[in-house]
Amino acid sequence: MAVSSTVEATGRTIDKPAPRSTRPRRRYLGRRLTHHLILILICLAFLVPFAVMITTAFKTPADIFSVPPKLLPHRWVLSNFSEAVNAMPFFRYLANTALLVILNVLGTLISCPLVAYALAKLRWPGRNVVFGTILATMMLPAQVTFIPLYLLWDRVGAVGTLWPLIIPAFFGSPFYIFLLRQFFTGVPDSLREAGLLDGASEFRIYWRLILPQAKPAIATVAIFQFVATWTDFLLPLIYLNTQENYTLSIGLYNFFGEHGVAWGPLMAACLIFTVPALIVFMVAQRYFVQGIAVTGMK
């Protein structure tokens, strides 16, 4: 370490540490500042369209088309929301969407953890082959299966009903099975062995010992499935052909086709459609982050 010498009044020479150079610290602070500025700009790029949607939903037509454009409205109004709700059978669409979300999340949480537990903890012939087959189905583009599945549902007379959008969730999803299997493999085998020594059945071990350990991973799967079902547009468009069974995504599409220039009601409808997904994510954010961490999906 560099030192400097000074002479005290007694004539004795002592060593003092030389002052540290501030240049490395300035470079470090400069890099941190640059990184934060880049992150702020990226966040603004994502937030600005969302902010425009929110403020436009509360603007009058005069504020929406004002020149120069302003982000905040001159007068906040709620009429756009009532106009959007009254322009379509909103509550019918909402009920259909909520029914699909509830049953899809329920079916996913029943089937996927069971399959993942069997693949992770139980020893049975062909386990690796089955797991490899499940992984292989993830490589198959979903568009390839649209026509065979449509013909299948049409053969049983389910096209035009909500069943093609509900039943598949009870047979598991390859991605969720893979995600949960990754978590279950990290649970110590000693926990299952302790349950077996106590005479517990395999299902009781799964239900009482293993599943409570998997709350973050299960919450992550539930959030993914909720958002996927809530925002799904393609499958309802394929299978639903009557307005009585339409979901909110189809209703929003039709609303855009009929009221494409009515930006206020349109943005209000988009905001109504977006808010539930945001609320679910914010409420379950803690479990979601834990689930991403414990399953290695980062």
Secondary structure as GFF3:
##gff-version 3
##sequence-region A 1 298
A	DSSP	beta_strand	3	7	.	.	.	ID=ss1
A	DSSP	beta_strand	13	17	.	.	.	ID=ss2
A	DSSP	alpha_helix	23	57	.	.	.	ID=ss3
A	DSSP	alpha_helix	61	64	.	.	.	ID=ss4
A	DSSP	alpha_helix	79	86	.	.	.	ID=ss5
A	DSSP	alpha_helix	90	121	.	.	.	ID=ss6
A	DSSP	alpha_helix	127	138	.	.	.	ID=ss7
A	DSSP	three_ten_helix	142	145	.	.	.	ID=ss8
A	DSSP	alpha_helix	146	155	.	.	.	ID=ss9
A	DSSP	alpha_helix	163	166	.	.	.	ID=ss10
A	DSSP	three_ten_helix	167	171	.	.	.	ID=ss11
A	DSSP	alpha_helix	174	185	.	.	.	ID=ss12
A	DSSP	alpha_helix	189	197	.	.	.	ID=ss13
A	DSSP	alpha_helix	202	204	.	.	.	ID=ss14
A	DSSP	pi_helix	205	210	.	.	.	ID=ss15
A	DSSP	three_ten_helix	211	214	.	.	.	ID=ss16
A	DSSP	alpha_helix	215	230	.	.	.	ID=ss17
A	DSSP	alpha_helix	234	239	.	.	.	ID=ss18
A	DSSP	three_ten_helix	243	245	.	.	.	ID=ss19
A	DSSP	alpha_helix	248	258	.	.	.	ID=ss20
A	DSSP	alpha_helix	263	283	.	.	.	ID=ss21
A	DSSP	alpha_helix	285	294	.	.	.	ID=ss22
###
